[in-house]
Amino acid sequence: MIARMKSNTIYNLCYVAAGIFLAAWIFVSIQQMHQYGGWLLMLFFLSLVVAFRGNKFLKGFSYTVLIFAAVSLSMYYPDYFKTLGGFNLSLIIVPLLQLIMFGMGTELSMQDFSRILQMPKGVIIGIVCHYTIMPMIGFGVANMFNFPPEIAAGIILVGCSPSGLASNVMCYLSRGNLALSVSVTTVSTLLAPLLTPLLMRFLGGSFITIHLLDMVWEMVKMVVIPVAAGMLLRYLLKGKATWLNKVLPITSMIGIVLILVIIIAKGRDALLQVGALIVLATFIHNTLGYLLGYWSARLFKFNERDSRTIALEVGMQNAGLASALASKISTSPAVALAPAVFGPMMNITGSLLSSWWHNRVPKDDLVDNEKIADEKEVLKADIL
């Protein structure tokens, strides 16, 4: 009891600290003392990260807020994230993405592929919806806002990317079908080296030049080879290195943060010019993905749990992969801006949507206790 009271006191103090740092940031901004603004804004977000850990509802937002803390520094002091001792930090984007994909591979097993065979209709519909709805919405949004070609191409690139592991976490929180979520994520990722370049050539070719075979090879290097290496390592170790399950997820989260801040630092000037419009465009792209994904599933007579799952699988993209790929298909940093904004955006909207669904048990949810236990094991094995 005493320990809990002490914890609550710490969390409350962090809220107070966040308020102080925010007030200080507003003051220095008014006084145009911008050399201090980035540090104060970062401390504001870091205080919220700790404070949110003490709240059951807000806890899921802590990682997103941590991203905002890092992005604050990147926006205020971009030179810190462009070079380090003369080394171009952009060169580590692809290796970081490969490390993230390697981590995903270590979490995959033959059991994951057997689940795909057990629910072929759900996986097929989920994949078809993902690779039709999001690319077409991205194409429509890019043209609607009349963005410069490079930014428009980045929006389309997000839409053509596979779903990410974040959708699996959100699915679990929303009382969705976790096995279906993991299966759709796995298949969409493995199909990405073929489908993403083809869709980009078809939809984004009018904005930037897309070299199809080069893009396919880049995606093979970023996705297929690291995932295959991760699966091979899992097979060879046969569960003997359980520490990997703890280290790699943390490494992946750090990798995503680093990718985002490097990309934002490179495209900071362009982001300041059209930042608000990119935020609005990515919000529309993301939320329409949820909406159309959900009702497409209902149209195909899926139950509530599966419909929630497909909604999240359609609306949530692998923004990290899109960011890394952007650096390979174009020399313009503007192409990577939309993926960099989409990542935090989908985490915020996904957390809100999953929290809302979590408090609303599906009426047609007839899942027995054994299946619920199986899904918890899936979450533990494939996510955590």
N, C-alpha and C positions, 0 to 999 in steps of 0.2 A: 504494500500500500504506500509506504513511504517512498520507495523507489519510483512508483508511478507518479506520485506528486512531484518529485524532483524532475522527472522527465517532462511533465506538463509545464513546469516552471521554465525549463530550458526552451521548450517550443514557444511558449508565450514571449519569452525574452527575445527570441529570434524574430517574432512579428514586430516587436517594438524596434529592434535594430533595423529591420527592413523599412519601417516608417521613417526612421531617422536618416538612413542612407538615401531614401527617395526624396525627402525634403532637402537634403544637402545637394542632391543632384539637380533638383529644380532650381535651387539658389545659384549654383555655379553656372547653370545653363543660362539663366537670366543675366548673370554678370559676364557671360561669354568667356568663362574660364574653362574652356573645353578640354584643356590638358588634364583636368581632374575628373571630367564628366564620365569617361569610360570606366574608371576604377570604381567610382561611386555607384554607377549603375550595375556593374558586375557584383559589387558587395550587396546591393539590394536584392538581386536575384539569388545569390548564394544564401542569403539569410532566409529567403522564402523556401529554398530547397530543403533546408534543415527543418523549418517550421512545418512544411507540408508533410514531412515524414511522420508527424504526430497526429495526422488527421486521416481517417480511413478513406474518406472520399477524395481528398486532395493528394494523397500519397502517389496516386498514379500519374500526377502531373509533374512530379519532382524532376524526372529526367528531362522533360521538355523545358522546364524552367532552367535547368542546368545548361541546356543548349543556348538559351537566351543570354545567360551570363557570359558564355564564351563568345557569342556573336557580338555582344556589347563591346568587348575588347577589340574584336576584329573590325567593327565599324569605326571605332574611334582611333585605333592605332593599327591601321592595315599593314604598315611596313613591318610590324613584328611577325606577321604571318605570311610574308612574301618570300623572304630570304632569311637564312640563318648562317652567319659566318660565310657569306658568299654562295651558300647552297640554295638553289631554287626549291622551295618547299612544295611546289606543285608536283615535283617528281615523286613524292611519296604517296600521292592520292591513289594511284593504281595499286601499289603494293598493300596499302591499307585495305582497299576494297577486296583484294585477293585474300588477305588474312581473314576478313569477315566471312567471305564465301567458304574458306577452308573450315572455319568454325561451324558453319552451317552443315558442311559435309560430315564433320565428326558427330553430328547429332542425327544423321540419317542412318537407317538400317533397312534390311529387307522387310521388316514388319511394316515400315511406312509404305512400301510399294504394294504390300498385300492389302493394306487398307484401301488403296486406290482401286484395286480389283473388286473390293467388296461394295463399293458405292460408285460405279462407273457413271451413272446418270448425273449425279451431283457434281462430280469432278469435271465431266465434259461440259455441262452447262456453265459451271463456274469459270472454266477456262475461256469458253466462247464469249461469255459476257465480259470477262476481264479484257480480252484482246479486241473487242469490238466497241464497247461502250466508252472506255477511257480514251482510246486513241481518237475516236470521233468527237468526243467532247473537247479534248485538247485542241483538235483542229478547228472546231467551231469557236472556241474561246480565243485562240490565237488570232483568228481573222476578225472576230467581233471587236477586239480592243485595238486592232490596227497597230500592233507592236512592231518595232524594228525586226527585220528578218531573223537575227540571231536570237532575240528573246522569244519570238514566236516559235522558233525551232526547239528551244528549250522546253517550252510548255508541251509541245507535241511529244518530245522525247520522254517526258514524265509519263504521259498517257500510254506510250508504247512499251513501258518497262513492266517487268513482272511484279507480282505482289511481294511484300516483304514480311519478315518475321514478326513485325509489330502487329500485323493483322491477327496472328495466332493468339497473342496476349489479349488483344481487344475482344476476340471471339470468346475466349474463356470467360472474361469478365461479363460479357453480355448474355451469358447462358446459351451460346450458340453451339453448333456441332463442331467441336474442336478437331476431331479426326478428319472431318471434311475440310476444315480450314488448313490443316497441315498438309493434306494431300494436294489441295489446289495450289498452295504456295510452292510445294515441291515441283509439281508438274509445270507450273507457269515459269519457274526459274529455269528448269531444264530446257524448256522450249524457247526461252528468251534469245539465245544466240541465233536462232533462225527467224523467229517472228518479229523481234524488235527491229533488226535491220530492214526487213522487208516492209514493215509498216512505216518506218521512218523514210524509206526511199519513196514510198507511195504518197504519204501525207506531208512529209517535211521536205521533200526534194525541191519544192518550189521556193523554199526559204533559204536553204543552204545546200551546198553540193554534198551528196551522200555517196560515198564509195562503198558499194554494197559488200563486196568480198572483204575489203579491209575492215569494215565494221563487224562482219561476222567473225573474223579472226580475232579482233580485239575482245569480243564477247566470249569467245572460246577461252582465251587466256584469262579473262576476268572471272568467268563463272564455271565453265565445264572442268577445266584442269584443277583449280583449287577445290571444288566440291568433290571431284573424284579422288583427289589426294586425301581429303579429309575422311571420306568413306573408307579408303584403303587403310588409313591409320587406325580407324575405329575397328576394322576387321582384324588387323594384325595384333592390336593390343587386347582385344576381347575383354573389355571392361577393366583392364588392369590399371589404367591411368584415369581414375575418376576425377583427379584434380583438374583435368582438362575441362570438365563440365562446369567447373567453377571459374576457371581463369578465362576461357575463351569468350563467354558472354560479356564479361567486364571489358575485355580487350576490344570486343566488337563495338560496345557503346563508346569507348574512348576513341576508337577509330572513326566512327560516324561523326563525332563532335569535331575531330581534327579535320576531316574532309570538308565539313561545312564551313568552318572558320577560314580555311585556306581559300576556298572558292569565293566566299563573301569578300575577303580581303582583296582578291584579284578584281572582282567586279563591283567594288564599293561605289565608284563614281557613277556607273550606270544605274546601280540600285538606288542611289539618292535621287536620280532623275525620274525614275518611273516606279519607285518602290511601292507606293500605295496602290498603284494599278496592278502590279504583280501580285501583291497580297490579295486583292479582290479577285483577280483572275484565278489564282490557285484555290481560293475558297470556293468559288463557283465550280471549278473543275472537280474538286474533292467532294463537295456535298452532293452534286448531281450524280457522281459515281455511286455514292451510298443509295440515293433515292432510286435511280434507275436499276441498280443492281438488286435492290430489295424487291421492287415490283416486277422485275423480269423473272425472279425466282417464284414469286406468287403466281405469275402468269403460267408458269410451268407446273403449277400445283404442288410446289414444295411446302412443307410445313413451316411453322414460325421459326423454329430453331435453325433450319437450313437456310431460310430466307435471310435471317440476320447474318448468317455466316457468309453467304454470297455477297450481301451488301458490303460487308467489311473487306472481303477479298477483292471486290471490284474497286472500291473507293480508295484503298490504301496501297500505295506503290512503293517499290524499292527505290527511294529517292537517293540513297547512297550510291547505288549502281548507276542511276541516271547521271548523277554528278560526276562520277569518275569517267563515264562514257563520254560526257560532254567535252571533257578535256582532250579526248582522243579524236573526236570527229570534227573539231573546229579549234582554231587558234584564238577565237574570240572568247573572253571570259564571260560575256553576256549570255552565252548558251547555257551556262551552268547556274544562272541566277534562279530560274524557275524551280529546278530541282532542289536548290538550297533552301528556298522559301517553302516549298511543298512539304519537306520533311517535318519541321516543327508544326506546320499547319495541320497535317493529318494526325499528328499525335494529340493535338488539342481537341480537334473535332472528334477523333476516334475515342478519346477518353470520355468526353461528354456523352457521346452516343451510347457507348458501352455501359456507362454508369446509369444512364436513363433506362436502358433495357434490363440491366441487372436487377432493378427493383420491380420489374414486371415479368413475372414467370409466364412463359408461353402457355396459352390455354391448351394447346394440343401437345404439350410436353408430357409424353407417357414413358419417359426414360426411366428404367429401373435403377436401383442402387448400384448394381454391378457395372452397368455401363458408365455411370457417373464416376465410379472408382477408376475404370479403365481410362477415361478421359483425363483424370487428374494425373495418372501415370504418364500419359502422352505429354501433358504440359511439362511435367518434371523432366522427362527424357529429351524432349525436342526443343524446349525453350530455356528452361533454367539451367 
